Amino acid sequence: MEYPKALGPMLGCCAHLARERMDARMSRFGMTPAQTHVLLHLHQSGGQLPQRELLDSLKVKPSTVNGILDRMEEKGLVERTVSGTDARQRLVALTPAGQEREKQVKQTFLEAEALIARGLTAEETDTLRSLLERVIHNLEEDRTV
């Protein structure tokens, strides 16, 4: 009797390969995955966010976010300022160089997405996305147990 392939290891393998291929593409920009996430998140939020929102989005310690932003500032991709309405709040904004890099990163991301969906119809891609959303929901729901 043959057993079906287990979903957990298959999903793990897919996640590993997808991340590996994405990291290989992003490495040409000298960007870490976290820095890439910050660029894309800032762009989707209009180019500027309170640092606290980035902290919540990345789900890491404040010192980790500070390190990520320090390196991005050194590269000229972001700048941090104090909020004009609340001196305790720091704002993070994309610089013109950061905006240009975001365009490059986004294009590279789309290329990686096309690789993942290669050979699938649009309907199959939508079905896969829907199924994965349900799996993610199931696993997140189990976190409360």
C-alpha positions in Angstrom: 0.0 0.0 0.0 1.3 3.4 -0.9 0.8 6.4 1.3 0.0 9.8 -0.1 2.6 12.5 0.3 2.2 14.2 3.6 1.1 17.9 3.3 3.3 19.3 6.1 6.6 18.2 4.5 5.4 19.2 1.0 4.4 22.7 2.2 7.7 23.0 4.1 9.6 22.1 0.9 7.6 24.6 -1.2 8.2 27.4 1.4 11.9 26.6 1.5 12.3 26.6 -2.2 10.2 29.7 -2.7 12.3 31.6 -0.1 15.6 30.3 -1.5 14.7 31.4 -5.1 13.4 34.8 -3.9 16.5 35.4 -1.7 18.7 34.5 -4.7 17.0 37.1 -6.8 17.0 39.8 -4.1 20.7 39.2 -3.3 21.7 41.2 -6.4 20.3 44.3 -4.6 22.2 43.6 -1.4 18.9 43.4 0.5 17.8 41.0 3.2 14.3 39.6 3.2 13.4 41.9 6.1 14.6 45.0 4.3 12.7 43.9 1.2 9.5 43.6 3.4 10.1 47.1 4.8 10.5 48.6 1.3 7.3 47.0 0.0 5.3 47.8 3.2 6.4 51.4 3.1 5.4 51.7 -0.5 2.0 50.1 0.0 1.5 52.6 2.9 2.2 55.7 0.8 5.9 55.9 1.4 5.8 56.7 5.1 4.8 55.0 8.3 5.3 55.3 12.1 8.2 53.0 13.1 5.7 51.3 15.5 3.7 50.0 12.5 6.8 48.5 10.9 7.5 46.8 14.2 4.0 45.3 14.3 4.3 44.2 10.6 7.7 42.5 11.0 6.8 40.9 14.3 10.3 41.2 15.7 11.9 43.0 18.7 12.3 46.8 18.6 16.1 46.4 18.5 15.8 44.2 15.4 13.7 46.8 13.6 16.3 49.5 14.6 19.1 47.4 13.1 17.2 46.8 9.9 16.4 50.5 9.6 20.0 51.5 10.5 21.3 49.5 7.6 18.7 50.8 5.2 19.5 54.4 6.3 23.2 53.7 5.6 22.2 52.5 2.1 20.2 55.7 1.6 16.9 53.8 1.2 14.9 55.2 4.2 15.1 58.1 6.6 13.7 58.4 10.1 12.3 61.6 11.5 10.4 62.6 14.6 6.7 63.1 14.2 5.5 66.7 14.1 2.5 65.8 16.3 4.1 63.4 18.8 7.8 63.7 19.6 7.8 60.2 21.0 6.8 58.8 17.6 9.4 58.2 14.9 8.4 58.2 11.2 10.1 56.1 8.6 10.0 57.2 5.0 11.3 56.0 1.7 13.9 58.2 0.1 14.0 58.7 -3.7 16.7 55.9 -3.8 14.4 53.8 -1.7 11.5 54.4 -4.1 13.6 53.4 -7.0 14.8 50.2 -5.2 11.2 49.4 -4.4 10.4 49.4 -8.1 13.3 47.0 -8.8 12.3 44.7 -5.9 8.7 44.7 -6.9 9.6 43.7 -10.5 11.9 40.9 -9.1 9.1 39.8 -6.8 6.7 39.5 -9.7 9.3 37.4 -11.7 9.5 35.0 -8.7 5.7 34.8 -8.5 5.6 33.9 -12.2 8.1 31.1 -11.6 6.0 29.7 -8.8 2.8 29.7 -10.9 4.6 28.5 -14.1 2.5 25.8 -15.8 -0.7 26.7 -13.8 -3.7 28.3 -15.4 -5.1 31.5 -13.9 -7.9 29.4 -12.4 -5.5 26.9 -10.9 -3.4 29.7 -9.4 -6.5 31.2 -7.8 -7.6 27.8 -6.5 -4.1 27.2 -5.0 -4.1 30.7 -3.4 -7.6 30.0 -1.9 -6.5 26.6 -0.6 -3.3 28.0 0.9 -5.3 30.7 2.6 -7.5 28.1 4.2 -4.4 26.1 5.4 -2.9 29.3 6.8 -6.2 30.0 8.6 -6.3 26.5 10.1 -2.7 26.8 11.3 -3.2 30.3 12.8 -6.4 29.2 14.5 -4.4 26.3 16.1 -2.0 28.8 17.7 -4.6 29.6 20.3 -4.6 25.9 21.5 
